[in-house]
Amino acid sequence: MHRAYSTIQSDNIKNTSRDCNFDGDGDEGTVVDGSCSGSTAVTAVRRRQGESFKLKPFPLPLLMDRRPFYQPISHKFHVIVSPIIINKELTFIISFIVMLTSSIIFFYNVSPSTPFSTYFLAKIVPSYQKSAPGVCDYSNGRWVRDDSYWVGSYNESCPFIDAGFRCRENGRRDLGYLKWRWQPHGCDLPRFNATDLMERSRNGRIVFVGDSIGRNQWESLLCMLTTAVSNQSAIYEVNGNPITKHRGYLSFRFQDYNLTIEYYRAPFLVYNGPPPENSSDKVRSAIKLDQLHGRSKQWTGANVLVFNAGHWWSEDKTTKMGFYFQEGEALNMTMDAMEAFRKSLWTWKSWATQKLDPERSNIFFRSYSPVHYRQVVKQMEYENRNVQLLNITYLTGFRKDGHPANNREPGIGDSAFQDCSHWCLPGVPDTWNELLYARLLSMGFRTK
């Protein structure tokens, strides 16, 4: 029997590590002296829960003034309202009960009914993506303990896992992070069926584009699919390249299905190249906000595209490293990283609407902070584009136990720094792919 916890911080999760601060941005997101703590959103919620809530009483109406009434008609009115005057304490009690009941009804309706849910985290689910009647919102649910869920799944012997994601091989001893299953509210998440997905994708292409968190998910899907292939030699990299963190393009073919699973490293999605001539010495690179990545031509024609971006769009990963933003021929030395990020998303949207065939390509934007993508995705929906937001923010926010932390690839950097951006494999990205599979099923996806 599954056992749901009222908080994700069970004993076997808390014992994995010490608290630490997130870096949270970019491929090398790390922390110093400690392991990966919960998101700042959860911390903020805990502060909010500690705050007192004071009800401000309604102002007394004039009819409750205790001054005597001398006119006969006023005397009659006084007789009528005197019980209210005498029992004003009862009036306050009734007012308080009404307000309290209204507040409970309000918060019940706006927040998910789960032991793990909080009002703040519930608000990250985009309102336009909330399910219509009869349609499951897989992004909203809870983690439940399931000791048998990962039995029969892949393990770290999968040849496609980056060395930095092999947490047990790198020293992790506990298995608690593998014993949680995501349970949506009001429906069940379909169990991932590798054979079915490959059959549906026969003669097709599934493409991941983004940063190393996207590579994390791509490697997860490769390993999940290999569990249904008996002849492992029938899976190969089309150019003979090994999986490496800095490789810009990798494509694995599943020969029996003529299916390729591809990854393109494009952490900004837009073009990042040399600065214009006569630029300041502190400008190492120019991020061209109005020009998509140079490999974007290779993304066209794919049957499923999963984009992700955002981890690199911070001051630490841009201007502090000498990466500045360019529009046209002009280099902007003062533009904020978030403003630049928004501009880049509109460039991506323009490319997608012009270059991708809506009858062929199913587009997903896998978000960790969906607020950045809502407007772009919603606009494309209005234009009848086959694009969806794969919202994994809510479910991922509880899983601090799934990071490599100090179980990093040996010999990489200072051992005091810990990886709180990537994810152990097998692990949390497998659930992202389960959501992707469920969404494809609900769409009736099949290559033509």
N, C-alpha and C positions, 0 to 999 in steps of 0.2 A: 504494500500500500504506500502510495506516495505521501510524503510528509512535508507540508508547506511550512516555512518559517516566517515569523513575523518580521524578521530582519535578515538581510543577506549575510550579516556578520555572524555566522555560526562559528562554533568553536574551531572546527577544522579549517575554516577560512581565516579566522583571526590569528591562528597560530602560524600561518605561513610567513609572516613578516612583521616588521615594525612600521610605524607610521612615517610618512615622508611627504614632501611637497612635490607637486607635479611641475614638470617643465611643460609637457603636453603639446609641444609644437615641433613638427618636423620629424624626419626620419630618425634622428638621434635623440629623441626626447628622453631625458634622464632625470634622475634625482640624486641627491647626495645624502649618504648616511641614512638609510631607511628604505622601506619598500613603498609600493604604490598605494597612496591613500585614496579615499573616495573623492568624487568630483566636488568642485567648489559649489555646485548647485546643491548637492546634498548637505554640505556644511551650512550653506545659507539657510536651508530649510530647518536645520536643527536649531539655528539661532532663532528663527522665527517661532519655532515651537516653544521656546523658552520665554518668549515675550508675554507679558500680561495683556489681557484684553479688557478694557474698561468701557462699559456701556454708558453713554451720555443720556441722562433722562430727558424726556420730552419737556419743553417749557410748559409750565402750568397755564391753562387758559384763563382768561379774565373771569370766567364764570366761577372760578374757584377762589376768587378774592373773598376773604372773610368779613369784609366791611358789611354792616347791617343794611338791609333794604328798607327804606321808609315808605315808598309808594305802595299802594295796595297791589297793583299788578306785579310790582317787583317782589312783594311779599309772597305772592302765590308762586312765582318762579323760584324764590328762595326755598320754599317748602319742597318743591320738586327736586331741586339739585342738592339739597342738604345731605342726603345719604352719600353722595359722591364726595362732598366736602369732608364729611365725618370720616369716610373710609378712603382718604386719598392714598394711604399706605397700600391698600388693596389695589388701587389703580396702578401704582408703580409696579407692583408684583405682576399684575396681568400684562402690563406693557413689556416687562422684562421677559416673561414667558413667551409672548408673541414674537419678540425680536429674536430670542434664542432659537425658537422653533424654525423661524424663517431662515436663520443662518445655517442651521443644520441641513435643512432641505437644499439650500443653495450649494453648500460645499459637497453634499452627497451627489448632486447632479453634475458638478463641474469636475470632480476628481474621480479617478479610477477606483473601483471598489476592490482593492487588493491590500493585503498586509504590508506590501512593500511600497505602496504608492504614497505620494505626497502631492499637495496642491501645486507646488512650484514645478515639480517634474512633469506633472500631467499637462501643464501649459505648453511644453515643448512639442506636443503632438499637434501638427498643423490642423487647424479647424477644417480646412477644405479636404483633408484626407480622412477625416473621421468617417467611419463606415456608414453607408446607407443601410436601412433595414434589410436584414438577411445577408449582408456582406460582412465578412469577418475583418476586423482591424487587427492584424497580426502584431502590430507594433506595441499594442497595449495589453499588458498582462502581468504575470509574476513568475519568478523563478521558483520551481519546486524541486525538492530533493528527490533524486532518482538514481540509486546506486547501480542500476543495470543499464542505464540509457546508453552508455558509450561502449558496452560490451559488443564486440563484433564490428566496431568501427575501426578506422585505421589507427596506427600508432606511429611513433617516431622513426620507425624503420622505413616509412614512406620516403622514397628517394628525392622527392621534390621539395622537401622542407628545408628552408634556409637554416644554416647552423645556429643563428641567433634565436630561432624560434623553438629549438629542441630543448625545452626547459629541463626535462628529467635527465637528458644526456649531459646537460650542463650543471647538474648538481641538485636539482629539485627532488625532494624525497616524498612529498605528500601527493595524494591523488584527489584531494577534496575538490579541486577546481574542475574536475571532470564529472562530478556527480550532481550536476544541476541541469534541469530541463526547463525550457521556456514554455509557459502555458498561457496562451492568449485568453482573454476574458470572453466567455460566451461561445467559444468554439475551440476546436483542436487544431494544432499545427500539423499538417501532413508530415508523416515520417519521410525523410529524404530517400528517394528511390533512384539510385545511380543509373541503373539500366533504363528506367523510364525516361530520365532526362536525356541520356545519350541517344535514345531512340527518337525522342521528340526533336533532337537537335541534329539528326543525321544529315551529313553533307553541309553542315553549317559552321558558323563561327560564333564563339562567345568571347568577348573582348573586355578586358579590364584596363582602365586608363586612370592613372593618378600617381600618388606617392607610394611609399613603402607600406603604408597601412593597406592600400589597395593590393600590393603584392602579397601581403599577409592573407587577404581573402582569396586571392587567385591561387596561391599554393594550397590553401585549405580545400578549394573546389577540386583541384587536381587530385589530391589525395582521396577525397570522398568518391570521386569517379573511379579511381583505380581499384576500389574494393570490388567492383563488378567486372573486372577484366582479369581473366585467368592467365592470359599470355602477356606478361608485363613488357616483353620486347616489342609488342605491337603499339607501345606508347613511346614516342621519341620527340626530341626537339628538332624542328624542321631544319635548322642550320647547324645542329650538332653542338650548340652552346650549353655550358653548364649554368645552373641557376646561381646567380650572384647578385648581391645587393645593388651594385652599380650598373648592371647590364641594362641598357635602355630599351631592349625589345627581346622578348622571348615568346615562342609559340610552340606548344606541344600538340602533336597530332595523335588522335586515337584512331588508329588505322582501320579497325573493324567497323567504325562508324563514319569514317572520313570526316571527323570532327576536329576542329582546332580550338584550343583554349589559350588565348593570347594575353600577354601583359605588356603594356607600354608605360615606361616611366616618364611621367609628365607632371611633376608635383605642382606646377602652377597652371597647367592646362594650356596656357598661352606661351608664346615664344620667349625664351630667355637666352640672350646672346650678348655679343660684345657691345660696349657703349658707343655712342656716336663719336665722331672725331672731335678733338679739342674739348673733350669732357674733363671734368675735374679729376685729379689723381685719386680721389677717394671713391670714384665710381668704378667698380670692378666689373659690373654687368648691368645690362638694361633689360627690364622685363617689359616687353611690348604688349600693352594691354589691348590693343586693337588687332592683334595678329595671333591666330591660334598656333599651337605647337607644330613644329615642322613635320612630325609623323602623322598628322591628322588625316592625310590622304589615305593612309593604311587603315584607318578606322572605318571608313565608309564601306558599306556592303555587309557589315556584320549583322547577324541575326539578333544578338543580345549584346548590348553595350552597358557596362557598369562603370560610371565615372565617380571619382571622389577627389576632393580638394579641400583645402582649408588649413591643414596642419602647418603648412609653410607660410601662410599669410599672416605673419606677425612681424613686428619690428626686429625681433632677434634674428629672424631668418631672411630678412630683406635689407632694410637700410643699414642696420648695424653690421651687416656683412658686406656692405658696399653694393647691394643690389637696389637700383632705383628704377622708377617707373617711367615709361616712355609712351607717348601717344603721337602718332605721326612721326615727325622729325624732332619733336620737342621732348626734352628730358625734364621731368618734373622732380625737383629735389625736395619738395615739401609735402607731397601727397601722402596721406595716411594709408597704412597698409589695408585697412578694412574698406576704405573707399576704392582703392585699387582692386581689391578682390571683387567688389560688386561690379566694377567695370569689366573685369575679365569674364565674369559669368554672363554678362550680356553679349560679349564677343562669342563665347561658347554657344549661347542660344542662337545667335545669328547664323553661325556655322551649321548648327544642327538642323535648323529649319530649311537651310538652303541645300545642304549636301546629303542629308540622310533621307532615305525613302521611308515614309511612314507605313507603307504596306509591308516593308521587309524588316526594318530595324525596330526593336523594342528597347527603349532607352530607360535606364535607371540612374538616378543620382543618389549614391549611397552617402548619407550624411551622418556626421557626428554632432553637428550643431545645425539643425535644419532651418533656423531663422535666416541663414544666409541664402538659402536656395528657394525659399517659398515663392517669392515674387516671380522669379524666372520660370520655375516649373509651372506655376499657375498660369502664366501668360502663354506658355506652350500648350497647356491643356485647352485654353480658349481657342487656340489655333488648330485644334484637333490633332495635335501631335501625340504620338504614342510614347509619352514620357511619364515616368512615375518617380516619386521620392521614396527610396528605400530607407525608411526611418528606423535606424537602429539605436538612436540616442538614448531613449528611455531604458531599454533593456540592458544596454551596455554600461550605463551609468552605475549599476550596482555591482559590477564584476571586477573590482580592483584586484581580486585574487588571481585573475587570469593573465596578468602581465608577467614577463620574464623577470622583472625586478633585478636582483643580483645574480640570477641564473642566466648570465649572458654568455655569448660565444667567448671561449677562452682566448686570451691574448689580444682582445679588442679594447684599447683604451684603459683608463684608470678603473681598477676594480671597485673603487668607492662609488662610482657613478652607476646608477641602476636604470634599466629601461622600463619606463612607465608609459610608453606610447604604443609599443607593439604588443602582440599577444602570443602566448604559448600555443603550439599546435601539437596535437589536437587541442581544441579549446573554443573560445568565444566566437571567432570568425566562422566556425562551422554552423553556428546558429544563424549568423547573417545569411549564409548560403541556404539554410533551410527556409528562411523567409523569402529569399529570392526564388527558390523552387516553388514555394506555395503561391507566390504572386504569378509566376508563369503558368501554373496549373489553373488558377482562377481566370486567367486570360485566354485559356485554351491554346496556349502556345504550341506550335509545331512548324518546323521549317517546311517551306513549299518546294 
